[in-house]
Amino acid sequence: QVQLVESGGGLVQAGGSLRLSCAASGLAFSTRAMGWFRQAPGKERERVAAINRSGASTYYADSVKGRFTISRDNAKNTVYLQMISLKPEDTAVYLCAAMRPGAGVHSGTANYEYWGQGAQVTVSS
């Protein structure tokens, strides 16, 4: 059974930082690119960042470039999202997702096969 479990969410003031973690089990983690998405109330799900199998290639949405960093530790089956300079508009549920084997870091949402339950991030002004 595949599980993706996010942790590290919470409440932070604008300008603050958080690091999200996503622990994966039940799948060959190192063979899959991984991504982070977010969904705010009343808004469409947004792809925030993605990372390839080795960690050498990444993708970022324009809205988070320069503030968010995605990384992974294949030995720990974990992907991270470091977030700095947080803004109130970053408030959302953040979800990690695992791509289908062979899908690249720039692949669209349809290529994500497994999803976590999400972690709430709330940024106060």
Phi and psi in radians as a Rosetta constraint file:
Dihedral C 1 N 2 CA 2 C 2 CIRCULARHARMONIC -1.405 0.35
Dihedral N 2 CA 2 C 2 N 3 CIRCULARHARMONIC 2.317 0.35
Dihedral C 2 N 3 CA 3 C 3 CIRCULARHARMONIC -2.321 0.35
Dihedral N 3 CA 3 C 3 N 4 CIRCULARHARMONIC 2.367 0.35
Dihedral C 3 N 4 CA 4 C 4 CIRCULARHARMONIC -2.146 0.35
Dihedral N 4 CA 4 C 4 N 5 CIRCULARHARMONIC 2.069 0.35
Dihedral C 4 N 5 CA 5 C 5 CIRCULARHARMONIC -2.123 0.35
Dihedral N 5 CA 5 C 5 N 6 CIRCULARHARMONIC 1.998 0.35
Dihedral C 5 N 6 CA 6 C 6 CIRCULARHARMONIC -1.503 0.35
Dihedral N 6 CA 6 C 6 N 7 CIRCULARHARMONIC 2.617 0.35
Dihedral C 6 N 7 CA 7 C 7 CIRCULARHARMONIC -2.642 0.35
Dihedral N 7 CA 7 C 7 N 8 CIRCULARHARMONIC 2.878 0.35
Dihedral C 7 N 8 CA 8 C 8 CIRCULARHARMONIC 1.771 0.35
Dihedral N 8 CA 8 C 8 N 9 CIRCULARHARMONIC -0.019 0.35
Dihedral C 8 N 9 CA 9 C 9 CIRCULARHARMONIC -1.267 0.35
Dihedral N 9 CA 9 C 9 N 10 CIRCULARHARMONIC 3.037 0.35
Dihedral C 9 N 10 CA 10 C 10 CIRCULARHARMONIC 2.815 0.35
Dihedral N 10 CA 10 C 10 N 11 CIRCULARHARMONIC -2.896 0.35
Dihedral C 10 N 11 CA 11 C 11 CIRCULARHARMONIC -1.822 0.35
Dihedral N 11 CA 11 C 11 N 12 CIRCULARHARMONIC 2.289 0.35
Dihedral C 11 N 12 CA 12 C 12 CIRCULARHARMONIC -2.504 0.35
Dihedral N 12 CA 12 C 12 N 13 CIRCULARHARMONIC 2.641 0.35
Dihedral C 12 N 13 CA 13 C 13 CIRCULARHARMONIC -1.376 0.35
Dihedral N 13 CA 13 C 13 N 14 CIRCULARHARMONIC 2.712 0.35
Dihedral C 13 N 14 CA 14 C 14 CIRCULARHARMONIC -0.959 0.35
Dihedral N 14 CA 14 C 14 N 15 CIRCULARHARMONIC 2.406 0.35
Dihedral C 14 N 15 CA 15 C 15 CIRCULARHARMONIC 1.598 0.35
Dihedral N 15 CA 15 C 15 N 16 CIRCULARHARMONIC -0.176 0.35
Dihedral C 15 N 16 CA 16 C 16 CIRCULARHARMONIC -1.467 0.35
Dihedral N 16 CA 16 C 16 N 17 CIRCULARHARMONIC -3.053 0.35
Dihedral C 16 N 17 CA 17 C 17 CIRCULARHARMONIC -2.306 0.35
Dihedral N 17 CA 17 C 17 N 18 CIRCULARHARMONIC 2.689 0.35
Dihedral C 17 N 18 CA 18 C 18 CIRCULARHARMONIC -2.573 0.35
Dihedral N 18 CA 18 C 18 N 19 CIRCULARHARMONIC 2.676 0.35
Dihedral C 18 N 19 CA 19 C 19 CIRCULARHARMONIC -2.177 0.35
Dihedral N 19 CA 19 C 19 N 20 CIRCULARHARMONIC 2.112 0.35
Dihedral C 19 N 20 CA 20 C 20 CIRCULARHARMONIC -1.622 0.35
Dihedral N 20 CA 20 C 20 N 21 CIRCULARHARMONIC 2.536 0.35
Dihedral C 20 N 21 CA 21 C 21 CIRCULARHARMONIC -2.160 0.35
Dihedral N 21 CA 21 C 21 N 22 CIRCULARHARMONIC 2.631 0.35
Dihedral C 21 N 22 CA 22 C 22 CIRCULARHARMONIC -2.384 0.35
Dihedral N 22 CA 22 C 22 N 23 CIRCULARHARMONIC 1.923 0.35
Dihedral C 22 N 23 CA 23 C 23 CIRCULARHARMONIC -1.630 0.35
Dihedral N 23 CA 23 C 23 N 24 CIRCULARHARMONIC 2.213 0.35
Dihedral C 23 N 24 CA 24 C 24 CIRCULARHARMONIC -1.880 0.35
Dihedral N 24 CA 24 C 24 N 25 CIRCULARHARMONIC 2.522 0.35
Dihedral C 24 N 25 CA 25 C 25 CIRCULARHARMONIC -2.563 0.35
Dihedral N 25 CA 25 C 25 N 26 CIRCULARHARMONIC 2.741 0.35
Dihedral C 25 N 26 CA 26 C 26 CIRCULARHARMONIC 1.419 0.35
Dihedral N 26 CA 26 C 26 N 27 CIRCULARHARMONIC 0.155 0.35
Dihedral C 26 N 27 CA 27 C 27 CIRCULARHARMONIC -2.544 0.35
Dihedral N 27 CA 27 C 27 N 28 CIRCULARHARMONIC 2.808 0.35
Dihedral C 27 N 28 CA 28 C 28 CIRCULARHARMONIC -1.385 0.35
Dihedral N 28 CA 28 C 28 N 29 CIRCULARHARMONIC 1.515 0.35
Dihedral C 28 N 29 CA 29 C 29 CIRCULARHARMONIC -0.978 0.35
Dihedral N 29 CA 29 C 29 N 30 CIRCULARHARMONIC -0.772 0.35
Dihedral C 29 N 30 CA 30 C 30 CIRCULARHARMONIC -1.234 0.35
Dihedral N 30 CA 30 C 30 N 31 CIRCULARHARMONIC -0.139 0.35
Dihedral C 30 N 31 CA 31 C 31 CIRCULARHARMONIC -1.675 0.35
Dihedral N 31 CA 31 C 31 N 32 CIRCULARHARMONIC -0.018 0.35
Dihedral C 31 N 32 CA 32 C 32 CIRCULARHARMONIC -2.155 0.35
Dihedral N 32 CA 32 C 32 N 33 CIRCULARHARMONIC 2.390 0.35
Dihedral C 32 N 33 CA 33 C 33 CIRCULARHARMONIC -1.209 0.35
Dihedral N 33 CA 33 C 33 N 34 CIRCULARHARMONIC 2.680 0.35
Dihedral C 33 N 34 CA 34 C 34 CIRCULARHARMONIC -2.241 0.35
Dihedral N 34 CA 34 C 34 N 35 CIRCULARHARMONIC 2.730 0.35
Dihedral C 34 N 35 CA 35 C 35 CIRCULARHARMONIC -2.510 0.35
Dihedral N 35 CA 35 C 35 N 36 CIRCULARHARMONIC 2.821 0.35
Dihedral C 35 N 36 CA 36 C 36 CIRCULARHARMONIC -2.074 0.35
Dihedral N 36 CA 36 C 36 N 37 CIRCULARHARMONIC 2.356 0.35
Dihedral C 36 N 37 CA 37 C 37 CIRCULARHARMONIC -2.148 0.35
Dihedral N 37 CA 37 C 37 N 38 CIRCULARHARMONIC 2.894 0.35
Dihedral C 37 N 38 CA 38 C 38 CIRCULARHARMONIC -2.479 0.35
Dihedral N 38 CA 38 C 38 N 39 CIRCULARHARMONIC 2.641 0.35
Dihedral C 38 N 39 CA 39 C 39 CIRCULARHARMONIC -2.434 0.35
Dihedral N 39 CA 39 C 39 N 40 CIRCULARHARMONIC 2.094 0.35
Dihedral C 39 N 40 CA 40 C 40 CIRCULARHARMONIC -1.750 0.35
Dihedral N 40 CA 40 C 40 N 41 CIRCULARHARMONIC 2.704 0.35
Dihedral C 40 N 41 CA 41 C 41 CIRCULARHARMONIC -0.962 0.35
Dihedral N 41 CA 41 C 41 N 42 CIRCULARHARMONIC 2.258 0.35
Dihedral C 41 N 42 CA 42 C 42 CIRCULARHARMONIC 1.353 0.35
Dihedral N 42 CA 42 C 42 N 43 CIRCULARHARMONIC 0.080 0.35
Dihedral C 42 N 43 CA 43 C 43 CIRCULARHARMONIC -2.094 0.35
Dihedral N 43 CA 43 C 43 N 44 CIRCULARHARMONIC 2.776 0.35
Dihedral C 43 N 44 CA 44 C 44 CIRCULARHARMONIC -1.272 0.35
Dihedral N 44 CA 44 C 44 N 45 CIRCULARHARMONIC 2.699 0.35
Dihedral C 44 N 45 CA 45 C 45 CIRCULARHARMONIC -1.127 0.35
Dihedral N 45 CA 45 C 45 N 46 CIRCULARHARMONIC 2.353 0.35
Dihedral C 45 N 46 CA 46 C 46 CIRCULARHARMONIC -2.055 0.35
Dihedral N 46 CA 46 C 46 N 47 CIRCULARHARMONIC 2.273 0.35
Dihedral C 46 N 47 CA 47 C 47 CIRCULARHARMONIC -1.352 0.35
Dihedral N 47 CA 47 C 47 N 48 CIRCULARHARMONIC 2.140 0.35
Dihedral C 47 N 48 CA 48 C 48 CIRCULARHARMONIC -1.684 0.35
Dihedral N 48 CA 48 C 48 N 49 CIRCULARHARMONIC -0.832 0.35
Dihedral C 48 N 49 CA 49 C 49 CIRCULARHARMONIC -2.756 0.35
Dihedral N 49 CA 49 C 49 N 50 CIRCULARHARMONIC 2.749 0.35
Dihedral C 49 N 50 CA 50 C 50 CIRCULARHARMONIC -2.585 0.35
Dihedral N 50 CA 50 C 50 N 51 CIRCULARHARMONIC 2.746 0.35
Dihedral C 50 N 51 CA 51 C 51 CIRCULARHARMONIC -2.499 0.35
Dihedral N 51 CA 51 C 51 N 52 CIRCULARHARMONIC 2.471 0.35
Dihedral C 51 N 52 CA 52 C 52 CIRCULARHARMONIC -1.386 0.35
Dihedral N 52 CA 52 C 52 N 53 CIRCULARHARMONIC -3.106 0.35
Dihedral C 52 N 53 CA 53 C 53 CIRCULARHARMONIC -1.078 0.35
Dihedral N 53 CA 53 C 53 N 54 CIRCULARHARMONIC -0.668 0.35
Dihedral C 53 N 54 CA 54 C 54 CIRCULARHARMONIC -1.562 0.35
Dihedral N 54 CA 54 C 54 N 55 CIRCULARHARMONIC -0.307 0.35
Dihedral C 54 N 55 CA 55 C 55 CIRCULARHARMONIC 1.632 0.35
Dihedral N 55 CA 55 C 55 N 56 CIRCULARHARMONIC 0.007 0.35
Dihedral C 55 N 56 CA 56 C 56 CIRCULARHARMONIC -1.423 0.35
Dihedral N 56 CA 56 C 56 N 57 CIRCULARHARMONIC -0.340 0.35
Dihedral C 56 N 57 CA 57 C 57 CIRCULARHARMONIC -2.205 0.35
Dihedral N 57 CA 57 C 57 N 58 CIRCULARHARMONIC 2.355 0.35
Dihedral C 57 N 58 CA 58 C 58 CIRCULARHARMONIC -2.343 0.35
Dihedral N 58 CA 58 C 58 N 59 CIRCULARHARMONIC 2.834 0.35
Dihedral C 58 N 59 CA 59 C 59 CIRCULARHARMONIC -2.310 0.35
Dihedral N 59 CA 59 C 59 N 60 CIRCULARHARMONIC 2.496 0.35
Dihedral C 59 N 60 CA 60 C 60 CIRCULARHARMONIC -2.384 0.35
Dihedral N 60 CA 60 C 60 N 61 CIRCULARHARMONIC 2.457 0.35
Dihedral C 60 N 61 CA 61 C 61 CIRCULARHARMONIC -1.179 0.35
Dihedral N 61 CA 61 C 61 N 62 CIRCULARHARMONIC 2.604 0.35
Dihedral C 61 N 62 CA 62 C 62 CIRCULARHARMONIC -1.002 0.35
Dihedral N 62 CA 62 C 62 N 63 CIRCULARHARMONIC -0.560 0.35
Dihedral C 62 N 63 CA 63 C 63 CIRCULARHARMONIC -1.176 0.35
Dihedral N 63 CA 63 C 63 N 64 CIRCULARHARMONIC -0.288 0.35
Dihedral C 63 N 64 CA 64 C 64 CIRCULARHARMONIC -2.146 0.35
Dihedral N 64 CA 64 C 64 N 65 CIRCULARHARMONIC -0.066 0.35
Dihedral C 64 N 65 CA 65 C 65 CIRCULARHARMONIC -0.987 0.35
Dihedral N 65 CA 65 C 65 N 66 CIRCULARHARMONIC 2.336 0.35
Dihedral C 65 N 66 CA 66 C 66 CIRCULARHARMONIC 1.503 0.35
Dihedral N 66 CA 66 C 66 N 67 CIRCULARHARMONIC -0.189 0.35
Dihedral C 66 N 67 CA 67 C 67 CIRCULARHARMONIC -2.050 0.35
Dihedral N 67 CA 67 C 67 N 68 CIRCULARHARMONIC -0.553 0.35
Dihedral C 67 N 68 CA 68 C 68 CIRCULARHARMONIC -1.913 0.35
Dihedral N 68 CA 68 C 68 N 69 CIRCULARHARMONIC 2.531 0.35
Dihedral C 68 N 69 CA 69 C 69 CIRCULARHARMONIC -2.326 0.35
Dihedral N 69 CA 69 C 69 N 70 CIRCULARHARMONIC 2.180 0.35
Dihedral C 69 N 70 CA 70 C 70 CIRCULARHARMONIC -1.715 0.35
Dihedral N 70 CA 70 C 70 N 71 CIRCULARHARMONIC 2.462 0.35
Dihedral C 70 N 71 CA 71 C 71 CIRCULARHARMONIC -2.613 0.35
Dihedral N 71 CA 71 C 71 N 72 CIRCULARHARMONIC 2.962 0.35
Dihedral C 71 N 72 CA 72 C 72 CIRCULARHARMONIC -2.578 0.35
Dihedral N 72 CA 72 C 72 N 73 CIRCULARHARMONIC 2.689 0.35
Dihedral C 72 N 73 CA 73 C 73 CIRCULARHARMONIC -2.211 0.35
Dihedral N 73 CA 73 C 73 N 74 CIRCULARHARMONIC 1.759 0.35
Dihedral C 73 N 74 CA 74 C 74 CIRCULARHARMONIC -1.184 0.35
Dihedral N 74 CA 74 C 74 N 75 CIRCULARHARMONIC -0.433 0.35
Dihedral C 74 N 75 CA 75 C 75 CIRCULARHARMONIC -1.221 0.35
Dihedral N 75 CA 75 C 75 N 76 CIRCULARHARMONIC -0.459 0.35
Dihedral C 75 N 76 CA 76 C 76 CIRCULARHARMONIC -1.844 0.35
Dihedral N 76 CA 76 C 76 N 77 CIRCULARHARMONIC 0.050 0.35
Dihedral C 76 N 77 CA 77 C 77 CIRCULARHARMONIC 0.913 0.35
Dihedral N 77 CA 77 C 77 N 78 CIRCULARHARMONIC 0.773 0.35
Dihedral C 77 N 78 CA 78 C 78 CIRCULARHARMONIC -2.351 0.35
Dihedral N 78 CA 78 C 78 N 79 CIRCULARHARMONIC 2.442 0.35
Dihedral C 78 N 79 CA 79 C 79 CIRCULARHARMONIC -2.068 0.35
Dihedral N 79 CA 79 C 79 N 80 CIRCULARHARMONIC 2.528 0.35
Dihedral C 79 N 80 CA 80 C 80 CIRCULARHARMONIC -2.124 0.35
Dihedral N 80 CA 80 C 80 N 81 CIRCULARHARMONIC 2.735 0.35
Dihedral C 80 N 81 CA 81 C 81 CIRCULARHARMONIC -2.368 0.35
Dihedral N 81 CA 81 C 81 N 82 CIRCULARHARMONIC 1.841 0.35
Dihedral C 81 N 82 CA 82 C 82 CIRCULARHARMONIC -1.523 0.35
Dihedral N 82 CA 82 C 82 N 83 CIRCULARHARMONIC 2.200 0.35
Dihedral C 82 N 83 CA 83 C 83 CIRCULARHARMONIC -2.141 0.35
Dihedral N 83 CA 83 C 83 N 84 CIRCULARHARMONIC 2.178 0.35
Dihedral C 83 N 84 CA 84 C 84 CIRCULARHARMONIC -2.160 0.35
Dihedral N 84 CA 84 C 84 N 85 CIRCULARHARMONIC 2.950 0.35
Dihedral C 84 N 85 CA 85 C 85 CIRCULARHARMONIC 0.835 0.35
Dihedral N 85 CA 85 C 85 N 86 CIRCULARHARMONIC 0.830 0.35
Dihedral C 85 N 86 CA 86 C 86 CIRCULARHARMONIC -1.161 0.35
Dihedral N 86 CA 86 C 86 N 87 CIRCULARHARMONIC 2.564 0.35
Dihedral C 86 N 87 CA 87 C 87 CIRCULARHARMONIC -2.112 0.35
Dihedral N 87 CA 87 C 87 N 88 CIRCULARHARMONIC 2.724 0.35
Dihedral C 87 N 88 CA 88 C 88 CIRCULARHARMONIC -0.959 0.35
Dihedral N 88 CA 88 C 88 N 89 CIRCULARHARMONIC -0.569 0.35
Dihedral C 88 N 89 CA 89 C 89 CIRCULARHARMONIC -1.268 0.35
Dihedral N 89 CA 89 C 89 N 90 CIRCULARHARMONIC -0.092 0.35
Dihedral C 89 N 90 CA 90 C 90 CIRCULARHARMONIC -1.450 0.35
Dihedral N 90 CA 90 C 90 N 91 CIRCULARHARMONIC -0.123 0.35
Dihedral C 90 N 91 CA 91 C 91 CIRCULARHARMONIC -1.069 0.35
Dihedral N 91 CA 91 C 91 N 92 CIRCULARHARMONIC 2.176 0.35
Dihedral C 91 N 92 CA 92 C 92 CIRCULARHARMONIC -3.107 0.35
Dihedral N 92 CA 92 C 92 N 93 CIRCULARHARMONIC 2.997 0.35
Dihedral C 92 N 93 CA 93 C 93 CIRCULARHARMONIC -1.534 0.35
Dihedral N 93 CA 93 C 93 N 94 CIRCULARHARMONIC 2.216 0.35
Dihedral C 93 N 94 CA 94 C 94 CIRCULARHARMONIC -1.794 0.35
Dihedral N 94 CA 94 C 94 N 95 CIRCULARHARMONIC 2.259 0.35
Dihedral C 94 N 95 CA 95 C 95 CIRCULARHARMONIC -2.137 0.35
Dihedral N 95 CA 95 C 95 N 96 CIRCULARHARMONIC 2.446 0.35
Dihedral C 95 N 96 CA 96 C 96 CIRCULARHARMONIC -1.741 0.35
Dihedral N 96 CA 96 C 96 N 97 CIRCULARHARMONIC 2.742 0.35
Dihedral C 96 N 97 CA 97 C 97 CIRCULARHARMONIC -2.603 0.35
Dihedral N 97 CA 97 C 97 N 98 CIRCULARHARMONIC 2.599 0.35
Dihedral C 97 N 98 CA 98 C 98 CIRCULARHARMONIC -1.900 0.35
Dihedral N 98 CA 98 C 98 N 99 CIRCULARHARMONIC 2.301 0.35
Dihedral C 98 N 99 CA 99 C 99 CIRCULARHARMONIC -1.390 0.35
Dihedral N 99 CA 99 C 99 N 100 CIRCULARHARMONIC 2.824 0.35
Dihedral C 99 N 100 CA 100 C 100 CIRCULARHARMONIC -1.123 0.35
Dihedral N 100 CA 100 C 100 N 101 CIRCULARHARMONIC 2.562 0.35
Dihedral C 100 N 101 CA 101 C 101 CIRCULARHARMONIC -0.960 0.35
Dihedral N 101 CA 101 C 101 N 102 CIRCULARHARMONIC 2.343 0.35
Dihedral C 101 N 102 CA 102 C 102 CIRCULARHARMONIC 1.623 0.35
Dihedral N 102 CA 102 C 102 N 103 CIRCULARHARMONIC -0.289 0.35
Dihedral C 102 N 103 CA 103 C 103 CIRCULARHARMONIC -1.299 0.35
Dihedral N 103 CA 103 C 103 N 104 CIRCULARHARMONIC 2.491 0.35
Dihedral C 103 N 104 CA 104 C 104 CIRCULARHARMONIC -1.628 0.35
Dihedral N 104 CA 104 C 104 N 105 CIRCULARHARMONIC 2.995 0.35
Dihedral C 104 N 105 CA 105 C 105 CIRCULARHARMONIC -1.126 0.35
Dihedral N 105 CA 105 C 105 N 106 CIRCULARHARMONIC -0.416 0.35
Dihedral C 105 N 106 CA 106 C 106 CIRCULARHARMONIC -1.677 0.35
Dihedral N 106 CA 106 C 106 N 107 CIRCULARHARMONIC 0.154 0.35
Dihedral C 106 N 107 CA 107 C 107 CIRCULARHARMONIC -1.175 0.35
Dihedral N 107 CA 107 C 107 N 108 CIRCULARHARMONIC 2.653 0.35
Dihedral C 107 N 108 CA 108 C 108 CIRCULARHARMONIC -1.367 0.35
Dihedral N 108 CA 108 C 108 N 109 CIRCULARHARMONIC 3.079 0.35
Dihedral C 108 N 109 CA 109 C 109 CIRCULARHARMONIC -1.012 0.35
Dihedral N 109 CA 109 C 109 N 110 CIRCULARHARMONIC -0.561 0.35
Dihedral C 109 N 110 CA 110 C 110 CIRCULARHARMONIC -1.099 0.35
Dihedral N 110 CA 110 C 110 N 111 CIRCULARHARMONIC -0.315 0.35
Dihedral C 110 N 111 CA 111 C 111 CIRCULARHARMONIC -1.533 0.35
Dihedral N 111 CA 111 C 111 N 112 CIRCULARHARMONIC 0.002 0.35
Dihedral C 111 N 112 CA 112 C 112 CIRCULARHARMONIC -1.538 0.35
Dihedral N 112 CA 112 C 112 N 113 CIRCULARHARMONIC 2.210 0.35
Dihedral C 112 N 113 CA 113 C 113 CIRCULARHARMONIC -1.737 0.35
Dihedral N 113 CA 113 C 113 N 114 CIRCULARHARMONIC -0.656 0.35
Dihedral C 113 N 114 CA 114 C 114 CIRCULARHARMONIC -2.207 0.35
Dihedral N 114 CA 114 C 114 N 115 CIRCULARHARMONIC 2.541 0.35
Dihedral C 114 N 115 CA 115 C 115 CIRCULARHARMONIC -2.290 0.35
Dihedral N 115 CA 115 C 115 N 116 CIRCULARHARMONIC 2.551 0.35
Dihedral C 115 N 116 CA 116 C 116 CIRCULARHARMONIC -1.473 0.35
Dihedral N 116 CA 116 C 116 N 117 CIRCULARHARMONIC 3.099 0.35
Dihedral C 116 N 117 CA 117 C 117 CIRCULARHARMONIC -1.448 0.35
Dihedral N 117 CA 117 C 117 N 118 CIRCULARHARMONIC -0.389 0.35
Dihedral C 117 N 118 CA 118 C 118 CIRCULARHARMONIC 1.822 0.35
Dihedral N 118 CA 118 C 118 N 119 CIRCULARHARMONIC 2.710 0.35
Dihedral C 118 N 119 CA 119 C 119 CIRCULARHARMONIC -2.297 0.35
Dihedral N 119 CA 119 C 119 N 120 CIRCULARHARMONIC 2.318 0.35
Dihedral C 119 N 120 CA 120 C 120 CIRCULARHARMONIC -1.386 0.35
Dihedral N 120 CA 120 C 120 N 121 CIRCULARHARMONIC 2.285 0.35
Dihedral C 120 N 121 CA 121 C 121 CIRCULARHARMONIC -2.104 0.35
Dihedral N 121 CA 121 C 121 N 122 CIRCULARHARMONIC 2.154 0.35
Dihedral C 121 N 122 CA 122 C 122 CIRCULARHARMONIC -2.159 0.35
Dihedral N 122 CA 122 C 122 N 123 CIRCULARHARMONIC 2.167 0.35
Dihedral C 122 N 123 CA 123 C 123 CIRCULARHARMONIC -1.976 0.35
Dihedral N 123 CA 123 C 123 N 124 CIRCULARHARMONIC 2.053 0.35
Dihedral C 123 N 124 CA 124 C 124 CIRCULARHARMONIC -1.614 0.35
Dihedral N 124 CA 124 C 124 N 125 CIRCULARHARMONIC 2.594 0.35
